[in-house]
Amino acid sequence: NVLGHNRIISILSATLGGIPLYVCGGAVIPVLQVLRDSGMDKGAILAFFISGPGTKFSTLVALTQTLTKEAFMLYLTIVFSGAVLFGFVYSAWR
């Protein structure tokens, strides 16, 4: 219900869920196929797929070592807002 009916909630939830649940691109595909078959919105799937790699632990550690705090926060803002934006656009485009 949360990831399928209300586009706003489903895309935001999937974007936030991509952070702790992301493993790697290949391993997450079967999980997303099951969620899609269960009724997950396609925009939420894309938002999950974008936010996961962008906030992977190893990526964040490398970026904190190379970027200033302001640049790191800008990066996170772009990843989250981009995932949400593209999720909405893809969900609306049928």
A tleap script that builds the chain and sets N, CA, C and O, in Angstrom:
source leaprc.protein.ff14SB
mol = sequence {
  NASN VAL LEU GLY HIE ASN ARG ILE ILE SER
  ILE LEU SER ALA THR LEU GLY GLY ILE PRO
  LEU TYR VAL CYS GLY GLY ALA VAL ILE PRO
  VAL LEU GLN VAL LEU ARG ASP SER GLY MET
  ASP LYS GLY ALA ILE LEU ALA PHE PHE ILE
  SER GLY PRO GLY THR LYS PHE SER THR LEU
  VAL ALA LEU THR GLN THR LEU THR LYS GLU
  ALA PHE MET LEU TYR LEU THR ILE VAL PHE
  SER GLY ALA VAL LEU PHE GLY PHE VAL TYR
  SER ALA TRP CARG
}
set mol.1.N position { 0.821 -1.206 0.000 }
set mol.1.CA position { 0.000 0.000 0.000 }
set mol.1.C position { 0.858 1.262 0.000 }
set mol.1.O position { 0.587 2.197 -0.753 }
set mol.2.N position { 1.885 1.292 0.836 }
set mol.2.CA position { 2.696 2.503 0.979 }
set mol.2.C position { 3.448 2.817 -0.310 }
set mol.2.O position { 3.617 3.988 -0.650 }
set mol.3.N position { 3.898 1.810 -1.022 }
set mol.3.CA position { 4.737 2.049 -2.188 }
set mol.3.C position { 3.989 1.986 -3.511 }
set mol.3.O position { 4.615 1.957 -4.570 }
set mol.4.N position { 2.662 1.964 -3.471 }
set mol.4.CA position { 1.968 1.826 -4.727 }
set mol.4.C position { 0.842 2.787 -5.002 }
set mol.4.O position { 0.657 3.185 -6.152 }
set mol.5.N position { 0.078 3.180 -3.996 }
set mol.5.CA position { -1.146 3.931 -4.265 }
set mol.5.C position { -0.943 5.437 -4.312 }
set mol.5.O position { -1.371 6.084 -5.268 }
set mol.6.N position { -0.317 5.992 -3.329 }
set mol.6.CA position { -0.112 7.439 -3.272 }
set mol.6.C position { 1.264 7.750 -3.834 }
set mol.6.O position { 2.278 7.400 -3.229 }
set mol.7.N position { 1.305 8.405 -4.988 }
set mol.7.CA position { 2.569 8.658 -5.669 }
set mol.7.C position { 3.552 9.436 -4.817 }
set mol.7.O position { 4.740 9.113 -4.807 }
set mol.8.N position { 3.098 10.438 -4.113 }
set mol.8.CA position { 3.999 11.275 -3.318 }
set mol.8.C position { 4.653 10.447 -2.214 }
set mol.8.O position { 5.874 10.460 -2.063 }
set mol.9.N position { 3.851 9.739 -1.457 }
set mol.9.CA position { 4.381 8.940 -0.349 }
set mol.9.C position { 5.245 7.802 -0.873 }
set mol.9.O position { 6.291 7.508 -0.295 }
set mol.10.N position { 4.828 7.158 -1.952 }
set mol.10.CA position { 5.585 6.017 -2.454 }
set mol.10.C position { 6.972 6.430 -2.957 }
set mol.10.O position { 7.956 5.733 -2.711 }
set mol.11.N position { 7.046 7.544 -3.650 }
set mol.11.CA position { 8.344 7.979 -4.179 }
set mol.11.C position { 9.254 8.473 -3.060 }
set mol.11.O position { 10.447 8.168 -3.055 }
set mol.12.N position { 8.713 9.223 -2.123 }
set mol.12.CA position { 9.529 9.675 -0.992 }
set mol.12.C position { 9.991 8.495 -0.141 }
set mol.12.O position { 11.143 8.460 0.290 }
set mol.13.N position { 9.113 7.535 0.104 }
set mol.13.CA position { 9.475 6.356 0.897 }
set mol.13.C position { 10.548 5.532 0.193 }
set mol.13.O position { 11.493 5.066 0.828 }
set mol.14.N position { 10.403 5.354 -1.106 }
set mol.14.CA position { 11.390 4.582 -1.852 }
set mol.14.C position { 12.734 5.290 -1.889 }
set mol.14.O position { 13.780 4.644 -1.814 }
set mol.15.N position { 12.713 6.609 -2.003 }
set mol.15.CA position { 13.970 7.364 -2.005 }
set mol.15.C position { 14.694 7.189 -0.671 }
set mol.15.O position { 15.899 6.940 -0.641 }
set mol.16.N position { 13.968 7.316 0.411 }
set mol.16.CA position { 14.580 7.128 1.739 }
set mol.16.C position { 14.944 5.670 1.979 }
set mol.16.O position { 15.941 5.384 2.641 }
set mol.17.N position { 14.152 4.750 1.454 }
set mol.17.CA position { 14.439 3.328 1.622 }
set mol.17.C position { 15.645 2.868 0.844 }
set mol.17.O position { 16.259 1.858 1.188 }
set mol.18.N position { 15.994 3.592 -0.198 }
set mol.18.CA position { 17.169 3.227 -0.984 }
set mol.18.C position { 18.469 3.376 -0.225 }
set mol.18.O position { 19.477 2.774 -0.595 }
set mol.19.N position { 18.459 4.166 0.823 }
set mol.19.CA position { 19.696 4.399 1.585 }
set mol.19.C position { 20.123 3.143 2.347 }
set mol.19.O position { 21.210 2.630 2.085 }
set mol.20.N position { 19.319 2.628 3.274 }
set mol.20.CA position { 19.803 1.481 4.040 }
set mol.20.C position { 19.644 0.143 3.326 }
set mol.20.O position { 20.307 -0.825 3.696 }
set mol.21.N position { 18.787 0.063 2.319 }
set mol.21.CA position { 18.490 -1.218 1.701 }
set mol.21.C position { 19.318 -1.526 0.466 }
set mol.21.O position { 19.238 -2.637 -0.058 }
set mol.22.N position { 20.098 -0.591 -0.007 }
set mol.22.CA position { 20.831 -0.795 -1.257 }
set mol.22.C position { 22.037 -1.684 -1.031 }
set mol.22.O position { 22.816 -1.465 -0.104 }
set mol.23.N position { 22.189 -2.690 -1.883 }
set mol.23.CA position { 23.353 -3.569 -1.812 }
set mol.23.C position { 24.224 -3.344 -3.038 }
set mol.23.O position { 25.345 -2.850 -2.917 }
set mol.24.N position { 23.730 -3.694 -4.202 }
set mol.24.CA position { 24.407 -3.420 -5.466 }
set mol.24.C position { 23.376 -3.495 -6.576 }
set mol.24.O position { 22.286 -4.033 -6.379 }
set mol.25.N position { 23.707 -2.966 -7.727 }
set mol.25.CA position { 22.754 -2.894 -8.827 }
set mol.25.C position { 22.198 -4.232 -9.251 }
set mol.25.O position { 20.993 -4.358 -9.470 }
set mol.26.N position { 23.043 -5.225 -9.369 }
set mol.26.CA position { 22.593 -6.534 -9.815 }
set mol.26.C position { 21.741 -7.268 -8.796 }
set mol.26.O position { 20.783 -7.948 -9.164 }
set mol.27.N position { 22.074 -7.141 -7.530 }
set mol.27.CA position { 21.352 -7.867 -6.490 }
set mol.27.C position { 20.008 -7.251 -6.167 }
set mol.27.O position { 19.127 -7.943 -5.658 }
set mol.28.N position { 19.822 -5.972 -6.448 }
set mol.28.CA position { 18.579 -5.312 -6.087 }
set mol.28.C position { 17.497 -5.508 -7.154 }
set mol.28.O position { 16.318 -5.292 -6.873 }
set mol.29.N position { 17.872 -5.909 -8.359 }
set mol.29.CA position { 16.897 -6.069 -9.439 }
set mol.29.C position { 15.825 -7.104 -9.110 }
set mol.29.O position { 14.646 -6.807 -9.304 }
set mol.30.N position { 16.160 -8.299 -8.626 }
set mol.30.CA position { 15.092 -9.242 -8.285 }
set mol.30.C position { 14.167 -8.734 -7.166 }
set mol.30.O position { 12.969 -9.015 -7.170 }
set mol.31.N position { 14.724 -7.997 -6.225 }
set mol.31.CA position { 13.902 -7.429 -5.149 }
set mol.31.C position { 12.918 -6.425 -5.718 }
set mol.31.O position { 11.742 -6.430 -5.354 }
set mol.32.N position { 13.388 -5.565 -6.606 }
set mol.32.CA position { 12.509 -4.571 -7.212 }
set mol.32.C position { 11.477 -5.213 -8.132 }
set mol.32.O position { 10.370 -4.693 -8.267 }
set mol.33.N position { 11.820 -6.336 -8.768 }
set mol.33.CA position { 10.837 -7.038 -9.585 }
set mol.33.C position { 9.696 -7.574 -8.732 }
set mol.33.O position { 8.533 -7.502 -9.130 }
set mol.34.N position { 10.022 -8.108 -7.571 }
set mol.34.CA position { 8.985 -8.599 -6.659 }
set mol.34.C position { 8.135 -7.442 -6.158 }
set mol.34.O position { 6.912 -7.561 -6.089 }
set mol.35.N position { 8.764 -6.327 -5.809 }
set mol.35.CA position { 8.003 -5.163 -5.348 }
set mol.35.C position { 7.119 -4.606 -6.466 }
set mol.35.O position { 5.989 -4.189 -6.213 }
set mol.36.N position { 7.627 -4.596 -7.696 }
set mol.36.CA position { 6.819 -4.140 -8.833 }
set mol.36.C position { 5.614 -5.052 -9.032 }
set mol.36.O position { 4.502 -4.577 -9.262 }
set mol.37.N position { 5.837 -6.354 -8.943 }
set mol.37.CA position { 4.741 -7.306 -9.099 }
set mol.37.C position { 3.735 -7.189 -7.963 }
set mol.37.O position { 2.572 -7.563 -8.113 }
set mol.38.N position { 4.188 -6.668 -6.822 }
set mol.38.CA position { 3.291 -6.469 -5.675 }
set mol.38.C position { 2.565 -5.134 -5.745 }
set mol.38.O position { 1.725 -4.847 -4.892 }
set mol.39.N position { 2.872 -4.311 -6.748 }
set mol.39.CA position { 2.158 -3.061 -6.924 }
set mol.39.C position { 2.950 -1.801 -6.660 }
set mol.39.O position { 2.365 -0.722 -6.557 }
set mol.40.N position { 4.257 -1.903 -6.547 }
set mol.40.CA position { 5.070 -0.711 -6.312 }
set mol.40.C position { 5.023 0.188 -7.542 }
set mol.40.O position { 5.116 -0.296 -8.670 }
set mol.41.N position { 4.879 1.483 -7.329 }
set mol.41.CA position { 4.831 2.465 -8.406 }
set mol.41.C position { 6.160 2.480 -9.150 }
set mol.41.O position { 7.221 2.374 -8.534 }
set mol.42.N position { 6.106 2.612 -10.484 }
set mol.42.CA position { 7.338 2.585 -11.269 }
set mol.42.C position { 8.237 3.786 -10.985 }
set mol.42.O position { 9.458 3.681 -11.095 }
set mol.43.N position { 7.652 4.914 -10.625 }
set mol.43.CA position { 8.456 6.070 -10.232 }
set mol.43.C position { 9.183 5.821 -8.921 }
set mol.43.O position { 10.309 6.281 -8.734 }
set mol.44.N position { 8.542 5.094 -8.014 }
set mol.44.CA position { 9.183 4.741 -6.745 }
set mol.44.C position { 10.340 3.785 -6.978 }
set mol.44.O position { 11.361 3.864 -6.295 }
set mol.45.N position { 10.187 2.883 -7.939 }
set mol.45.CA position { 11.278 1.966 -8.271 }
set mol.45.C position { 12.484 2.751 -8.774 }
set mol.45.O position { 13.614 2.487 -8.364 }
set mol.46.N position { 12.248 3.711 -9.655 }
set mol.46.CA position { 13.353 4.527 -10.174 }
set mol.46.C position { 13.993 5.355 -9.071 }
set mol.46.O position { 15.218 5.467 -9.019 }
set mol.47.N position { 13.191 5.935 -8.192 }
set mol.47.CA position { 13.735 6.735 -7.088 }
set mol.47.C position { 14.607 5.868 -6.179 }
set mol.47.O position { 15.669 6.307 -5.737 }
set mol.48.N position { 14.170 4.656 -5.903 }
set mol.48.CA position { 14.953 3.718 -5.098 }
set mol.48.C position { 16.272 3.409 -5.792 }
set mol.48.O position { 17.331 3.393 -5.165 }
set mol.49.N position { 16.191 3.163 -7.093 }
set mol.49.CA position { 17.365 2.791 -7.874 }
set mol.49.C position { 18.374 3.932 -7.985 }
set mol.49.O position { 19.573 3.680 -8.106 }
set mol.50.N position { 17.913 5.171 -7.947 }
set mol.50.CA position { 18.820 6.329 -8.016 }
set mol.50.C position { 19.436 6.625 -6.650 }
set mol.50.O position { 20.640 6.861 -6.550 }
set mol.51.N position { 18.617 6.613 -5.600 }
set mol.51.CA position { 19.119 7.017 -4.281 }
set mol.51.C position { 20.063 5.989 -3.669 }
set mol.51.O position { 20.944 6.354 -2.889 }
set mol.52.N position { 19.898 4.722 -4.003 }
set mol.52.CA position { 20.745 3.688 -3.420 }
set mol.52.C position { 22.222 3.835 -3.730 }
set mol.52.O position { 23.029 3.954 -2.808 }
set mol.53.N position { 22.604 3.830 -5.009 }
set mol.53.CA position { 24.027 3.951 -5.330 }
set mol.53.C position { 24.619 5.301 -4.930 }
set mol.53.O position { 25.797 5.392 -4.583 }
set mol.54.N position { 23.803 6.335 -4.980 }
set mol.54.CA position { 24.295 7.664 -4.623 }
set mol.54.C position { 24.600 7.827 -3.155 }
set mol.54.O position { 25.376 8.703 -2.772 }
set mol.55.N position { 23.993 6.986 -2.320 }
set mol.55.CA position { 24.214 7.084 -0.879 }
set mol.55.C position { 24.834 5.813 -0.304 }
set mol.55.O position { 24.722 5.541 0.892 }
set mol.56.N position { 25.480 5.049 -1.157 }
set mol.56.CA position { 26.164 3.847 -0.701 }
set mol.56.C position { 27.259 4.247 0.289 }
set mol.56.O position { 27.904 5.283 0.124 }
set mol.57.N position { 27.462 3.435 1.300 }
set mol.57.CA position { 28.394 3.768 2.379 }
set mol.57.C position { 29.789 4.087 1.850 }
set mol.57.O position { 30.387 5.085 2.252 }
set mol.58.N position { 30.307 3.264 0.964 }
set mol.58.CA position { 31.667 3.506 0.458 }
set mol.58.C position { 31.746 4.814 -0.329 }
set mol.58.O position { 32.755 5.517 -0.269 }
set mol.59.N position { 30.689 5.137 -1.060 }
set mol.59.CA position { 30.652 6.402 -1.794 }
set mol.59.C position { 30.664 7.585 -0.841 }
set mol.59.O position { 31.404 8.548 -1.042 }
set mol.60.N position { 29.844 7.510 0.194 }
set mol.60.CA position { 29.768 8.612 1.154 }
set mol.60.C position { 31.083 8.809 1.905 }
set mol.60.O position { 31.494 9.944 2.147 }
set mol.61.N position { 31.739 7.722 2.272 }
set mol.61.CA position { 33.027 7.828 2.966 }
set mol.61.C position { 34.060 8.494 2.062 }
set mol.61.O position { 34.801 9.373 2.500 }
set mol.62.N position { 34.105 8.076 0.812 }
set mol.62.CA position { 35.066 8.681 -0.119 }
set mol.62.C position { 34.775 10.163 -0.327 }
set mol.62.O position { 35.696 10.976 -0.395 }
set mol.63.N position { 33.504 10.509 -0.428 }
set mol.63.CA position { 33.163 11.915 -0.646 }
set mol.63.C position { 33.445 12.785 0.570 }
set mol.63.O position { 33.847 13.939 0.422 }
set mol.64.N position { 33.240 12.243 1.780 }
set mol.64.CA position { 33.534 13.045 2.968 }
set mol.64.C position { 35.031 13.322 3.096 }
set mol.64.O position { 35.434 14.317 3.698 }
set mol.65.N position { 35.845 12.446 2.533 }
set mol.65.CA position { 37.289 12.645 2.596 }
set mol.65.C position { 37.793 13.634 1.541 }
set mol.65.O position { 38.876 14.202 1.684 }
set mol.66.N position { 37.005 13.834 0.485 }
set mol.66.CA position { 37.487 14.674 -0.606 }
set mol.66.C position { 36.753 16.005 -0.750 }
set mol.66.O position { 37.285 16.936 -1.353 }
set mol.67.N position { 35.551 16.108 -0.211 }
set mol.67.CA position { 34.752 17.324 -0.370 }
set mol.67.C position { 34.659 18.110 0.930 }
set mol.67.O position { 34.841 17.561 2.017 }
set mol.68.N position { 34.378 19.381 0.806 }
set mol.68.CA position { 34.065 20.176 1.992 }
set mol.68.C position { 32.669 19.791 2.480 }
set mol.68.O position { 31.920 19.135 1.757 }
set mol.69.N position { 32.319 20.190 3.684 }
set mol.69.CA position { 30.993 19.873 4.224 }
set mol.69.C position { 29.884 20.467 3.366 }
set mol.69.O position { 28.851 19.834 3.150 }
set mol.70.N position { 30.100 21.675 2.884 }
set mol.70.CA position { 29.085 22.322 2.049 }
set mol.70.C position { 28.889 21.574 0.738 }
set mol.70.O position { 27.759 21.371 0.293 }
set mol.71.N position { 29.994 21.165 0.123 }
set mol.71.CA position { 29.908 20.431 -1.136 }
set mol.71.C position { 29.281 19.059 -0.924 }
set mol.71.O position { 28.532 18.577 -1.774 }
set mol.72.N position { 29.586 18.429 0.208 }
set mol.72.CA position { 28.994 17.129 0.526 }
set mol.72.C position { 27.484 17.252 0.732 }
set mol.72.O position { 26.722 16.411 0.253 }
set mol.73.N position { 27.052 18.288 1.436 }
set mol.73.CA position { 25.618 18.499 1.639 }
set mol.73.C position { 24.927 18.824 0.308 }
set mol.73.O position { 23.793 18.404 0.079 }
set mol.74.N position { 25.600 19.559 -0.553 }
set mol.74.CA position { 25.054 19.844 -1.882 }
set mol.74.C position { 24.897 18.552 -2.676 }
set mol.74.O position { 23.892 18.360 -3.360 }
set mol.75.N position { 25.881 17.675 -2.588 }
set mol.75.CA position { 25.803 16.371 -3.254 }
set mol.75.C position { 24.585 15.586 -2.781 }
set mol.75.O position { 23.813 15.077 -3.593 }
set mol.76.N position { 24.414 15.491 -1.454 }
set mol.76.CA position { 23.265 14.753 -0.916 }
set mol.76.C position { 21.939 15.382 -1.344 }
set mol.76.O position { 20.983 14.672 -1.656 }
set mol.77.N position { 21.886 16.687 -1.359 }
set mol.77.CA position { 20.670 17.382 -1.791 }
set mol.77.C position { 20.352 17.075 -3.250 }
set mol.77.O position { 19.196 16.844 -3.605 }
set mol.78.N position { 21.369 17.073 -4.082 }
set mol.78.CA position { 21.164 16.782 -5.497 }
set mol.78.C position { 20.724 15.334 -5.698 }
set mol.78.O position { 19.839 15.068 -6.511 }
set mol.79.N position { 21.328 14.399 -4.972 }
set mol.79.CA position { 20.945 12.989 -5.101 }
set mol.79.C position { 19.487 12.792 -4.689 }
set mol.79.O position { 18.715 12.169 -5.417 }
set mol.80.N position { 19.110 13.321 -3.523 }
set mol.80.CA position { 17.739 13.135 -3.047 }
set mol.80.C position { 16.725 13.850 -3.935 }
set mol.80.O position { 15.719 13.264 -4.333 }
set mol.81.N position { 16.990 15.106 -4.241 }
set mol.81.CA position { 16.021 15.840 -5.054 }
set mol.81.C position { 15.958 15.282 -6.470 }
set mol.81.O position { 14.886 15.257 -7.075 }
set mol.82.N position { 17.077 14.842 -7.002 }
set mol.82.CA position { 17.079 14.223 -8.329 }
set mol.82.C position { 16.305 12.920 -8.351 }
set mol.82.O position { 15.547 12.658 -9.285 }
set mol.83.N position { 16.494 12.097 -7.319 }
set mol.83.CA position { 15.757 10.832 -7.247 }
set mol.83.C position { 14.256 11.084 -7.168 }
set mol.83.O position { 13.476 10.425 -7.854 }
set mol.84.N position { 13.857 12.025 -6.342 }
set mol.84.CA position { 12.433 12.341 -6.201 }
set mol.84.C position { 11.885 12.934 -7.499 }
set mol.84.O position { 10.824 12.527 -7.972 }
set mol.85.N position { 12.601 13.884 -8.068 }
set mol.85.CA position { 12.147 14.533 -9.298 }
set mol.85.C position { 11.998 13.525 -10.434 }
set mol.85.O position { 10.957 13.477 -11.090 }
set mol.86.N position { 13.026 12.726 -10.668 }
set mol.86.CA position { 12.949 11.747 -11.742 }
set mol.86.C position { 11.903 10.675 -11.454 }
set mol.86.O position { 11.281 10.153 -12.379 }
set mol.87.N position { 11.705 10.342 -10.179 }
set mol.87.CA position { 10.643 9.412 -9.820 }
set mol.87.C position { 9.276 9.948 -10.188 }
set mol.87.O position { 8.447 9.218 -10.730 }
set mol.88.N position { 9.030 11.223 -9.898 }
set mol.88.CA position { 7.749 11.835 -10.251 }
set mol.88.C position { 7.567 11.923 -11.763 }
set mol.88.O position { 6.490 11.621 -12.277 }
set mol.89.N position { 8.603 12.331 -12.469 }
set mol.89.CA position { 8.508 12.469 -13.919 }
set mol.89.C position { 8.243 11.102 -14.555 }
set mol.89.O position { 7.377 10.975 -15.421 }
set mol.90.N position { 8.974 10.101 -14.132 }
set mol.90.CA position { 8.812 8.767 -14.700 }
set mol.90.C position { 7.458 8.167 -14.342 }
set mol.90.O position { 6.853 7.464 -15.152 }
set mol.91.N position { 6.992 8.437 -13.153 }
set mol.91.CA position { 5.688 7.922 -12.725 }
set mol.91.C position { 4.563 8.572 -13.510 }
set mol.91.O position { 3.569 7.919 -13.825 }
set mol.92.N position { 4.709 9.839 -13.825 }
set mol.92.CA position { 3.657 10.554 -14.561 }
set mol.92.C position { 3.678 10.226 -16.049 }
set mol.92.O position { 2.665 10.363 -16.734 }
set mol.93.N position { 4.838 9.791 -16.549 }
set mol.93.CA position { 4.991 9.499 -17.956 }
set mol.93.C position { 4.557 8.058 -18.218 }
set mol.93.O position { 5.281 7.125 -17.873 }
set mol.94.N position { 3.424 7.872 -18.802 }
set mol.94.CA position { 2.906 6.510 -19.029 }
set mol.94.C position { 2.900 6.170 -20.476 }
set mol.94.O position { 2.498 5.068 -20.849 }
savepdb mol mol.pdb
quit
